[in-house]
């Protein structure tokens, strides 16, 4: 392909696309606002699905590297009630079809697979202007500009590329996840560590829940899930770690101390992650020279599919470009033809899973989902 590909965003989706393009000998540049790969944490553990995430890594030629990074035993799961009483306990049997890996480890595998200089760090996009003929002028915070021939928005929920294609904007759905961490848990918090076990812990009730996952190095990574208004979130001072932890913990009055310790004993300030989504079945008309992948294209409630879909989008787009090396529009048309119906199906699943976790029948709806499906095909929703 004579037209180089410009990707905005060095998340898992953008890097998977860059890697697949590199495998096919197609020139690519990734612009990332972060100053370096180590400038911020990359989130927690991901379960990588056979049908999309693992396929994407295979297309990228990185299956062996992925397997070497898997956190063995992390697929164990336990569901408890608010008193810490076990309702369902599924230990790992060593045959996980959706093995777990840290997002940061997976990102590092992708970064290491790319030629030096492919990712340009500290390149915060401030503006984009169509030039005609599918070309776009990109303006960056450092004052530089660049012209793209084929532009891909892999820049997440608040994408600056999406407005070139769609007027849709993310909207808050009334659910917030509050993220906390505990460190050295086996020594400092043995009761809580024992309750969580070796994998994931789900303590769910209507409108709220505590979901924790053991990570390597004695870390418990927790998402406290709350159905609350934007006004409620705004009233919590998350700049005051102690006050914020106490306010969030107050929503779980009467719950077992070993559970609420995941909130009150957090080693880092709690971070509120308000859940926003794009309209269900978000799509756009074909615009020359530009497309979207991942959350930029189909932001939806968390269901364990987001990272997998982003990587799959990247791999599928990369293969479409490789299949149409001299026709950008044919490549983008082929990619979007498959993207839209695929995304629409996952929107419905994501809303259903959120209701299963926090709806009126939680935690029993969650247990039924966990155990359902032919041959136990259903898995617990990931992070």
N, C-alpha and C positions, 0 to 999 in steps of 0.2 A: 504494500500500500504506500503510495506516495504522500498521502495526506497524513501527517502525524496526529495522534490523538492526545488531547489535553483533558486531564481529569482534575476536578476540583474536589479535594478531600482524600486523606490517606487513612480512612477507616478500612475495615475488612473488605467491604464491597469494592472500593476504589483500588485497593491493592491487589485483590483477586483479578480484577479486570486488567490491571497493569501487568500482572504476571502472565496471564493467558495471552495477552498481546505480545509480550516478550517471547514467549514460547514459539509464537508464530512469526517472529521476526518483524513485528510491526512497531515502529517508533512511537514512544509514549512518554509523556511528562506528567507528573503528579504534583500539584500545588497544594500545600498544607499550611494552615495558619499557625499551628503549633511551632515553637522555635526548634524543637528537636523531638526525637522519638521518645525520650525519657521525661518530657516536660510535665506530664500529668499521668495519673493512673488510668488504666484502660478498662476498668470495670472488673467484674467477677468471672465466675466459671460459666462456660457455655456447654450445653449438650449438642453435639454436632450430629445432625440427622443424616441417615444413609441416603435418603432420596434427594437431598438438595445440597447441604453443606459438604458432605463427603464426596458427592459427585463433582462439586466445584473444585475441591482440593485435588481430586484425581485429574481433572482437566488441566489444573495448574501444575501437575507433576510433583505434588508435594505430599502424597499419601504417607510415605515412610516417615517424613519429618513430623507430620501430624501425629502419627501413631506413637512416635517416641516421646511426644509431649503430653500424652494422655495421663490424667490423674486416675490411676487405677483404684477401684473401689468407690469412687465418688458417685457412682450411679445408685448407691444405696439410698433408700428413702424411708422416712418415718413420718406418720401423721399423728398428732396428739391433740387433745382438747385443751381448753384454757387452764386446766389444772395440771397439765403435763402428763396426763394418763394416755398411754399409747393406744391408738385406735387401729393403726395399721403399721406393720414393720416389715420392710422388704430389704433384706441385706443384699449386698452385691454378690453375684455368683461368678463374676469374672467374664461374663459373656455379653456385656452391654452392647446393644445395637446402636445406642446413642452415647458414645463415650464422651467424657467430660474433659475439657481443656480450658486453661485460663485464657481469657481474651488477649491479655498482654503477650502470652507465649505464642498464640496463633498469629498475632500481628507481627511479632518479631520473625517468625518463620517466613512470612510473606515478604517483609522488608529485606531479609537476608537473601531472598531468592532473586532480587532485582539488581541490575547493574548500578554501581555507585553513581549518584547524580540523578537517578530517575525521579526520586522524590526531592522536591525543593522545599525546604523548611522555612518557616517564618514568612510565608507568602499568603497574607490575609487578603482575600478578595474584597474589594470595596465597591466595585461597579462592573457592569458588563453591558456592552453596546453592540447591537447587531450592525454589521457592515454590509449585509447583502451577500448573496451567493453562498449562504451557509457559514460565513465567517463571522467571528465575534471579536471585539476588542475587549480585553480584560484589563482592569485597573487594580493595582495592589496598593496596600497601605504604605509600602516603602517608596511610592511614587513612580514605580515602573509600570509599563504596559506591555501587553503581549497580544498577538493575534492568533486565534485558534482556527483550525480547519474543521476539526470534529471535536465538539465540546461535550463533556459528560459531567453532569452534576452528581457527585457522590458525597455531597456535603450535608446530609442529614436533615433533621426535622425543619430547621430554619434555613433551608437552602437558598442561596442567592441566585442559583441557576433556574430554579423552578419558575419564577415569574416570567421567564422567556416563553414558557409553555402553557402556564396555567395561572388563573387568578386565585386558586384555592390556597387557604392558609390554615395551619394547624389550629385546632380548638381544644380547650381543656374539657375533659370528659367527666370531671368530678372525682377522680381518683388520684391520690398522690402516694408515691413510694418514698419512704424516708430511709436513707442508706446509712448503716453504721458498721463498724468493724470492732472485733475483739481480737487481741493478740496474745500469744503464749497461753492459750486457753486451757491446755491440759494441766499446767502448773497453777495458773491463777484462778481459773473458773472451772474446776473439774466437774462440778455438778451440771453446769450448763453444757460443757463439752460432752459429757456422757449422754445428756438428753438429745443433743443433736446427732451424735454418732459419727460415722465415717462419711456420710453423704449429705443429704438434704433433710431438713426438718420443716414440716408444714403445720402451723398452728393457726387454724382458720375459723372465722365466725362471720355471721352476716355483717357486712360493711367494714370488716377489719381483719387483719391477720398479721402474723409474724412468720417470715420465711427466711431460714438461715441455711447456709451451706458451708461445710468445712472445706477450706482450701489448704494447700501445702504450707508447711511451716507453722502449724498450730494456729491458723487464722480461722475465725468465724466471720463470714460476710453476710450481713443481714439486710433484708428489705422489709420494713414495716409498712404494710399496705393499709391505706385508709380511704374510705369513701367520704370525702369532705369537700366543702365548697372552697372556691378560690379565696374567699374572704377569710375562712378559717386558717388557711395556709399563710395568708398575708399577716395575720395577727400573731403568728408564732415568730419570735425573734431568733432566727437561725444563726445570727452572728454571735449569740450568746449560747455556747454549747451546753452549759449546765441547765439553763432555763429551757432551752429547746428540748433537751432530753427529758426533763421533768414533765413538760407539757405533753409530749408525745406519749410518755409512759402513763400519764393520767388517763389516757383513752383505754388503757388495759387494766384499770383498777379491778382487783380481785383475781387477776391471773397469777399463775405460779411465779414466784420470785426467780426461779431458774430460767423462765421465759423472759420476763421483763428485764432481767440482767442484760439481755442482748441489746436493750435500749439504754438503760441507765448506766451501764459500765462501759459504754463505748469508748475506745481509745482515740477516736477522731471525732471532730464535730459532726453531728448529724447533718445530712444533706437532703433537702427536699427535692424530689424529682416529680414534678407535676406531669401527669400523663396527658399528652396532647395527641390528637389524631387528625389525619386528613379525611375528607369525606369518603364514605365507603365506596369502593370501586373507582377511586380516583383515576382519571385518564385524561388525555389531551389529544388535540389534533396534531398531525405531523408538522413539525417546524424544521426547516432545513438546517442541518449541521449541529443539532443539539438533542440530547436525551438525558434521562435520569435513571439512577439505580438506587436500590435500598430505601432508606427512610425518606429520602428526597422524593421518591416516586410513590411510596405507599406506606406512609406512617400510620401505624395501627396500634391497638392496645398490646402490651407485652404478653406473649403467649409461648415463648421459647422458639419462635420462628424468625425473629427479626434478623439476627446475624446470619442465620442459614440462608434466608432469602436474599440478603444483600450479596453474599458470596455467590449464590446461584445466579442472580442477576448479572453480576460482573462476569462470570464465566460464560453465560449465554450470550451476552453482548460481545464479548471478546471473540467467541466462535463465529458469531454472525458477521463481524467485521472481517475475520479471516476468510469466511466463505464468499465475501463480496469485496475483494481487495481494491477494486477500481470503481466501486459504486457505493459511496457513503449512504445515500438515501435508501438504496435497496437493503443495505445492512440494518439501518435503523428501523425501517418498515418491518422487516422480518422479526427483529427483536421485540418491537412493541406489539406486534400481532400476538405473540405468545405471552408477553408480560401482563397485559391487561386482564385477560381471563384468569390467569394464574393468581394475580394479586387479589382479584375480587373474591375468589374462593377463600383465601386466607383471612380476609376481613371478617367474614361470617364466623370462621373458627375462632378468631381472636376475641370477638365479643362474647361468644359462647363460653370460652374458657374463663374470661374475667367474671362472668356471672357464676360459673361453677365454683370459683375460688371465693368470691365475696358476696354471692347472692343469698337469698333468704334460707336456702337449704344447706349452706356451708356449716360444717365440713363434710357432711354426708354426701352431698353432690360431688365433692372432690374425690372422695374415696370411691364412689361408684364409677366416676370417669377413669380414675387410675386403674381400676380393675376391669374395666370394660373392654369391648372390642374382641374380635376373633383372635384366639391364641394369645390374649393379653397384649394386643398390639398398642394400646394406648399407653402413653408415657406421661409422667407428671409434667405439667407446664414448666418450662425452664425460665431462666431469668432474662 
